[in-house]
Amino acid sequence: MLALLSSVKWYFCELMGDHDYKKYVAHLKAHHPEEAVPSEREYWRARYAEQDANPGTRCC
């Protein structure tokens, strides 16, 4: 039962993007170590600004 709840939590967090900043930081450190790592707040602001500037295909 605990494994099921853990899987549901992981899925929900992935769906909502809770781990995106951590993945972005890991990518920057691995592929662009010379670049400064933005704060989590700066990351989300830039991400939302990019989505607003280039909406592409999304439901709402």
C-alpha positions as CSV (number, residue, x, y, z in Angstrom):
1,M,0.0,0.0,0.0
2,L,2.9,2.4,0.8
3,A,4.4,1.7,-2.6
4,L,1.1,2.6,-4.3
5,L,0.8,5.9,-2.3
6,S,4.4,6.7,-3.1
7,S,3.8,6.1,-6.8
8,V,0.7,8.3,-6.8
9,K,2.6,11.1,-5.0
10,W,5.4,10.8,-7.6
11,Y,3.0,10.9,-10.5
12,F,1.1,13.9,-9.1
13,C,4.4,15.8,-8.5
14,E,5.6,15.1,-12.0
15,L,2.2,16.2,-13.4
16,M,2.3,19.5,-11.5
17,G,5.9,20.1,-12.4
18,D,7.2,20.1,-8.8
19,H,10.5,18.5,-9.8
20,D,11.1,20.7,-12.8
21,Y,13.4,23.2,-11.1
22,K,15.6,20.4,-9.6
23,K,15.9,18.8,-13.1
24,Y,16.8,22.2,-14.6
25,V,19.5,22.8,-12.0
26,A,20.9,19.3,-12.6
27,H,20.9,20.0,-16.4
28,L,22.7,23.3,-15.9
29,K,25.4,21.8,-13.7
30,A,26.0,18.9,-16.1
31,H,25.9,20.7,-19.4
32,H,26.5,24.4,-18.6
33,P,28.6,24.6,-15.5
34,E,29.8,28.1,-16.3
35,E,26.3,29.6,-16.1
36,A,24.9,30.9,-12.9
37,V,22.0,28.9,-11.4
38,P,18.9,31.1,-11.0
39,S,16.9,31.0,-7.8
40,E,13.7,28.9,-7.9
41,R,11.7,32.0,-8.0
42,E,13.6,33.4,-11.0
43,Y,13.2,30.0,-12.7
44,W,9.4,30.0,-12.4
45,R,9.1,33.6,-13.4
46,A,11.1,33.0,-16.6
47,R,9.2,29.8,-17.3
48,Y,5.8,31.5,-17.0
49,A,7.0,34.5,-19.0
50,E,8.1,32.2,-21.8
51,Q,4.8,30.4,-21.8
52,D,2.9,33.7,-21.9
53,A,5.1,35.0,-24.8
54,N,4.9,31.7,-26.8
55,P,1.7,29.9,-25.7
56,G,1.8,27.1,-28.3
57,T,-0.8,24.4,-27.8
58,R,-2.3,24.1,-24.4
59,C,-5.8,23.6,-23.0
60,C,-6.3,27.1,-21.4
